[in-house]
């Protein structure tokens, strides 16, 4: 794992919108337009977030006809998890636990914005 690759992963995870996208993709593959739906930003802005996630290796995008689909790439998160395990303070990332963390995090963010 190169330092540059880790920088891309952690930079991608640093943004709340991208974390929300990852949480959505834990449920199932989604078309770009469906990913964009819950956000109050343009489709172009969502596409830029997806490009950051793809560049970090956290998602994959696949063109099916006229629709671009997004899906999680578990190997991307695994690489960061392995790196963190080197410090001996972190357990391997369990994607189910990660999903619960994201849901809790997002609910907390929604409550504070009201």
ZIZINOR-V954473 format. One line per field, one symbol per residue. burial: + if it has 9 or more other ideal C-beta (glycine too) atoms within 8 Angstrom, else -. A space follows every 50 residues. Layout:
BEGIN
burial = ???
END
This chain:
BEGIN
burial = ----++-++++++-+-++++++++++---+++--++--+-----+++-++ -+++-++++-+-----+++++++--++++++++++-------+-+--++- -++-++--+-----
END
